[in-house]
């Protein structure tokens, strides 16, 4: 690769690399090293094969004592910005009240909307930054953050502004306008379907938010207690006109044909998918749409209808794994724990789970410059105190992170 002589070069050595590239299992390289120049990986391979032209230009060396190094983790579905909690709803569900019953009784998303609207931007940012640090401690270097708890132009703008601010916290943040999440209370009682009126308003707000540079992608909740395929189509057409990619909460509680609809628009991802049909699988396969599995919500809601992992695998649909961090259905702040649940509950292999939290998750965000340890890609990687990377989906409640490197810059955990 071409390089700039002005950028410092750091050699990370004495490591084992799970590159997730090449034909070998895990893309594993023993006695490996990484050459980092600026925010990029300049060379990756066995230490004895390090080219002299790189070895002679090294400014600094970091020895990691035979630890494993993987690409930095990517959490491709979170609702990280919000006010309050919904612990009381967790208690209700334990007593047998369903998620849908709680939502129809005025709880659920609407209760978080009220709590979120009550906080100013600074308070929202401080709370979200604390959650973000938990993900950083789990080896995450890229995260997607959705809006959808504001449900007015000003409140959605405030959430998206917070997402942009979080991107200054040593983390890449992709902001998604979750335009159709729930109908706000001020639309109740209007003539016709309140969801139609809100859809039109959300499309108008998208023009403003996009013009202000706050939106990387557009999302919706296609469900009986959410929005219809027709309303989602209206939103996606509007996003398409602005050149914005789309993704969709689909087939979580019922089969509304959302995954196939998302695929029609070339969606980056369809997420949840517990009730995904064979037609939806084939549509996603043809469109190259990523299936994002969210085992935290499956566990929290005590679901029993598994996403069709074997059929997705057979069809060649790439499968990502994410926390779906949110206060109602997945209060999860560990992506490695989600890897464990994806294996234990959904049947992924440990290698599939790691790929699902790295390059497949990056693909679900439209990012192709990260997720593998390869020359020319971003120097986003994590150093782990494990005997093998399969341990990342083995432990429950243990965080074996030794160091996190984001855009070539280490957190400094090893030095500490």
C-alpha positions in Angstrom: 0.0 0.0 0.0 1.1 3.6 -0.4 2.1 5.4 2.7 3.0 8.8 4.0 6.5 9.2 5.4 5.2 11.7 7.9 2.9 9.3 9.7 4.4 7.5 12.7 4.7 3.7 12.4 4.0 1.3 15.4 4.8 -2.4 15.3 2.5 -4.5 17.4 4.4 -7.8 17.9 4.5 -11.1 19.8 0.8 -11.8 19.2 -1.6 -14.3 17.7 -3.9 -12.7 15.2 -7.5 -13.8 14.4 -7.5 -11.8 11.1 -10.9 -13.2 9.9 -9.2 -13.0 6.4 -8.0 -15.8 4.2 -8.9 -19.5 4.2 -7.7 -20.7 7.5 -10.1 -21.0 10.5 -10.4 -17.6 12.2 -7.8 -16.3 9.7 -5.4 -17.3 12.4 -1.7 -16.4 12.3 0.7 -17.5 15.1 3.8 -15.3 15.9 2.1 -12.5 14.1 2.6 -8.7 14.0 0.7 -5.7 12.9 2.2 -2.6 11.4 0.1 0.5 12.1 0.7 3.7 10.2 -1.6 6.6 11.2 -5.1 5.2 11.4 -4.4 2.3 9.0 -3.0 -1.2 9.0 0.1 -1.1 6.8 1.1 -4.7 7.0 -0.3 -7.9 8.7 1.5 -11.3 8.8 4.0 -13.5 10.6 6.7 -11.6 12.4 9.6 -13.5 10.6 8.1 -12.3 7.3 8.0 -8.6 8.2 9.4 -6.8 5.1 12.7 -4.9 5.8 11.2 -1.7 4.4 8.7 -1.7 7.2 11.0 -3.0 9.9 13.5 -0.2 9.2 10.9 2.5 9.6 9.3 1.5 12.9 9.1 4.4 15.4 7.6 2.3 18.3 7.0 -1.3 19.3 4.3 -2.8 21.5 4.9 -6.3 22.8 1.7 -8.1 23.8 3.1 -11.4 25.2 1.4 -13.8 22.9 -2.1 -12.4 23.5 -4.8 -12.8 20.8 -5.7 -9.8 18.6 -9.0 -9.6 16.7 -10.6 -6.8 14.7 -12.3 -4.2 16.8 -15.9 -5.2 17.6 -18.8 -3.5 15.9 -22.1 -3.0 17.6 -24.4 -2.4 14.6 -27.8 -2.0 16.4 -28.2 0.1 19.6 -30.6 2.7 21.0 -28.0 4.2 23.3 -29.5 7.6 23.8 -32.6 7.8 26.0 -33.8 8.9 29.4 -35.0 6.8 32.3 -35.2 3.0 32.6 -38.1 0.5 32.2 -37.2 -1.8 35.1 -40.8 -1.8 36.2 -41.8 -3.3 32.9 -39.3 -6.0 33.3 -41.0 -6.8 36.6 -44.4 -6.9 34.8 -43.1 -9.2 32.2 -41.9 -11.6 34.9 -45.4 -11.6 36.2 -46.7 -12.7 32.8 -47.6 -9.4 31.1 -46.4 -9.4 27.4 -44.4 -6.7 25.7 -47.3 -6.1 23.4 -49.8 -5.7 26.2 -47.5 -3.2 28.0 -47.1 -1.2 24.8 -50.9 -1.1 24.1 -51.5 0.1 27.7 -49.3 3.1 27.1 -46.0 1.8 28.4 -43.1 0.6 26.3 -41.6 3.0 23.8 -43.9 5.9 24.8 -42.8 5.8 28.4 -39.2 6.2 27.3 -40.2 9.0 24.9 -41.6 10.9 27.9 -38.4 10.4 29.9 -36.2 11.3 27.0 -38.1 14.5 26.2 -37.7 15.6 29.8 -33.8 15.7 29.5 -31.7 18.4 27.8 -28.9 17.5 25.4 -26.2 17.6 28.0 -28.0 15.2 30.3 -28.7 12.8 27.5 -25.1 12.9 26.4 -23.7 12.2 29.8 -26.0 9.2 30.3 -25.2 7.8 26.9 -21.4 8.4 27.3 -21.5 6.2 30.4 -23.1 3.4 28.5 -20.7 3.9 25.6 -17.8 3.4 28.0 -19.2 0.0 28.9 -19.1 -1.0 25.2 -15.6 0.3 24.9 -14.5 -1.9 27.8 -15.9 -4.8 25.8 -13.6 -4.1 22.8 -16.1 -2.2 20.6 -14.6 0.4 18.2 -17.7 1.2 16.1 -21.3 1.6 17.2 -24.6 2.5 15.6 -26.9 4.8 17.6 -30.5 5.2 16.7 -32.9 8.0 17.5 -36.6 7.1 17.9 -37.3 8.1 21.5 -38.0 11.8 20.6 -40.8 11.5 18.1 -40.8 15.2 17.4 -38.4 17.2 15.2 -36.7 19.0 18.1 -36.4 15.9 20.2 -35.2 13.6 17.4 -32.6 16.3 16.5 -31.4 16.4 20.1 -30.9 12.6 20.1 -29.0 12.7 16.8 -26.8 15.5 17.9 -25.9 13.5 21.0 -25.0 10.6 18.7 -22.7 12.8 16.8 -21.1 14.0 20.0 -20.5 10.4 21.1 -18.4 10.0 18.0 -15.8 12.2 19.8 -15.4 9.6 22.6 -12.7 7.4 20.9 -15.4 5.5 19.0 -16.8 5.7 15.5 -20.6 6.3 15.7 -23.1 5.9 12.9 -26.3 7.7 13.5 -29.6 6.3 12.4 -32.9 8.2 12.2 -35.4 5.7 13.6 -38.2 7.7 12.0 -41.1 5.3 12.6 -40.7 3.8 16.1 -44.0 4.7 17.7 -46.8 7.3 17.3 -46.3 10.2 19.8 -49.2 11.1 22.0 -49.8 14.4 20.3 -51.0 12.5 17.2 -53.7 10.6 19.1 -57.2 11.5 18.2 -56.5 13.0 14.8 -58.7 12.0 11.8 -57.8 8.8 10.0 -54.9 6.6 11.0 -52.6 8.5 13.3 -49.7 6.5 11.9 -50.3 7.9 8.4 -50.1 11.4 9.7 -47.0 10.7 11.7 -45.3 9.0 8.8 -45.8 12.2 6.7 -44.4 14.3 9.5 -41.4 12.0 10.0 -40.6 12.3 6.3 -40.7 16.1 6.5 -38.4 16.0 9.5 -36.0 13.7 7.6 -35.4 16.5 5.1 -34.3 18.9 7.8 -32.2 16.4 9.8 -30.5 15.2 6.7 -29.7 18.8 5.6 -28.1 19.3 9.0 -25.8 16.4 8.5 -27.2 14.3 11.3 -28.4 11.1 9.5 -26.3 8.2 8.2 -29.3 5.8 7.7 -33.0 5.5 8.1 -34.9 2.9 10.1 -38.5 1.9 11.1 -40.3 -0.6 13.2 -42.5 -2.7 11.0 -44.9 -4.6 13.3 -48.5 -4.9 14.4 -47.8 -2.5 17.3 -45.5 -0.4 15.0 -46.0 0.6 11.4 -47.5 -1.1 8.4 -45.5 -2.1 5.3 -47.2 0.6 3.4 -46.1 3.3 5.8 -42.6 1.9 5.9 -42.6 2.0 2.1 -43.5 5.7 2.1 -40.6 6.4 4.5 -38.1 4.3 2.5 -39.1 6.0 -0.8 -38.4 9.4 0.8 -35.1 8.2 2.2 -34.2 6.8 -1.3 -34.9 10.2 -2.8 -32.3 11.7 -0.5 -29.8 9.0 -1.2 -29.9 7.6 2.3 -29.6 3.8 3.0 -32.3 2.1 5.0 -32.6 -0.7 7.5 -35.6 -2.2 9.3 -36.8 -3.7 12.5 -38.5 -6.7 11.0 -40.4 -9.9 11.9 -39.7 -9.6 15.7 -43.2 -10.3 17.0 -45.0 -11.4 13.8 -44.4 -11.8 10.1 -45.3 -8.6 8.4 -43.2 -9.2 5.3 -40.8 -6.5 6.5 -37.6 -8.3 5.5 -38.7 -8.7 1.9 -39.8 -5.1 1.9 -36.4 -4.0 3.2 -34.7 -6.1 0.6 -36.7 -4.4 -2.2 -35.0 -1.2 -1.2 -31.6 -2.8 -0.9 -31.6 -2.3 2.8 -28.3 -2.6 4.7 -29.9 -4.9 7.2 -33.1 -6.4 8.5 -33.0 -6.8 12.3 -34.6 -9.3 14.9 -36.1 -11.7 12.4 -37.6 -14.3 14.8 -40.6 -14.7 12.5 -38.7 -14.5 9.2 -40.3 -16.5 6.4 -38.5 -18.4 3.6 -39.6 -15.7 1.1 -38.0 -13.1 3.3 -34.8 -15.2 3.5 -34.6 -15.5 -0.2 -35.2 -11.8 -0.8 -32.5 -10.9 1.7 -30.1 -13.3 0.0 -30.7 -11.8 -3.4 -30.4 -8.2 -2.1 -27.3 -8.8 0.0 -29.1 -7.6 3.1 -27.5 -8.5 6.4 -29.5 -10.3 9.0 -28.9 -8.7 12.4 -29.6 -11.1 15.2 -30.5 -9.6 18.6 -30.4 -12.3 21.3 -30.6 -9.8 24.1 -34.1 -8.9 23.2 -35.0 -12.5 22.6 -33.8 -13.4 26.1 -35.3 -10.4 27.9 -38.7 -10.9 26.3 -38.6 -14.6 27.1 -39.3 -15.3 23.4 -39.6 -18.9 22.3 -39.7 -18.5 18.5 -36.1 -18.7 17.2 -34.8 -16.9 14.2 -34.2 -19.3 11.3 -30.4 -19.4 11.6 -29.9 -22.6 9.7 -32.0 -21.4 6.8 -30.2 -18.1 6.8 -26.8 -19.9 6.8 -27.9 -22.2 4.0 -29.1 -19.3 1.8 -25.8 -17.4 2.3 -27.3 -14.5 4.2 -24.6 -12.9 6.3 -25.5 -12.8 10.0 -24.4 -10.0 12.3 -24.9 -9.9 16.1 -25.6 -6.8 18.1 -26.7 -5.7 21.6 -29.9 -3.9 20.7 -29.1 -1.9 23.8 -32.3 -0.2 24.9 -34.1 0.4 28.2 -37.2 -1.8 27.4 -36.3 -5.1 25.7 -32.5 -5.4 25.8 -30.7 -3.5 28.6 -27.4 -5.2 27.4 -24.1 -3.5 27.5 -21.8 -6.4 26.6 -21.4 -7.4 23.0 -19.3 -10.4 24.0 -22.2 -11.6 26.1 -24.4 -11.3 23.0 -21.9 -13.5 21.2 -22.4 -16.1 23.9 -26.2 -15.9 23.6 -26.1 -16.0 19.8 -24.2 -19.3 20.1 -26.1 -20.8 23.1 -29.6 -19.7 22.0 -29.5 -19.3 18.3 -26.9 -21.9 17.3 -24.1 -19.8 15.8 -20.6 -21.2 16.0 -18.1 -19.1 18.0 -16.3 -18.1 14.7 -19.6 -17.0 13.2 -20.4 -15.0 16.3 -17.1 -13.1 16.1 -17.5 -12.5 12.4 -21.0 -11.3 13.1 -19.6 -8.7 15.5 -16.8 -7.5 13.2 -16.9 -7.5 9.4 -20.5 -8.6 9.0 -21.6 -6.0 11.5 -19.6 -3.4 9.6 -21.3 -4.5 6.4 -24.7 -4.0 8.2 -23.6 -0.3 8.6 -22.4 0.1 5.0 -18.7 0.1 6.2 -16.2 -1.9 4.3 -12.9 -0.5 5.7 -12.9 -2.4 9.0 -13.8 -5.7 10.6 -10.7 -7.7 9.4 -7.0 -7.4 10.1 -5.8 -6.6 6.6 -3.3 -4.1 5.1 -5.2 -1.0 4.0 -8.1 -1.3 6.4 -8.6 0.8 9.5 -6.4 0.1 12.5 -9.3 -0.9 14.7 -8.4 -3.9 16.8 -8.7 -5.4 20.3 -6.1 -7.3 22.3 -7.5 -10.2 24.5 -6.2 -12.2 27.4 -7.6 -15.5 26.1 -6.1 -18.8 25.1 -8.2 -18.8 21.9 -10.7 -16.4 20.3 -13.5 -18.9 20.9 -13.4 -17.8 24.5 -15.0 -14.5 23.5 -18.3 -16.3 23.2 -17.6 -18.6 26.1 -17.4 -16.4 29.2 -20.4 -15.0 31.0 -19.8 -11.6 32.7 -16.0 -11.7 32.1 -14.3 -9.0 30.1 -10.8 -10.2 29.0 -9.9 -7.1 27.1 -6.3 -6.0 27.5 -6.2 -3.2 25.0 -8.5 -1.5 22.5 -7.1 0.4 19.5 -9.3 2.8 17.6 -8.0 4.4 14.4 -4.5 3.5 15.4 -4.7 5.0 18.8 -4.6 2.7 21.9 -6.7 3.4 25.0 -3.5 2.9 27.1 -4.9 0.0 29.1 -1.6 -2.1 28.7 0.4 0.9 30.0 -1.9 1.2 33.0 
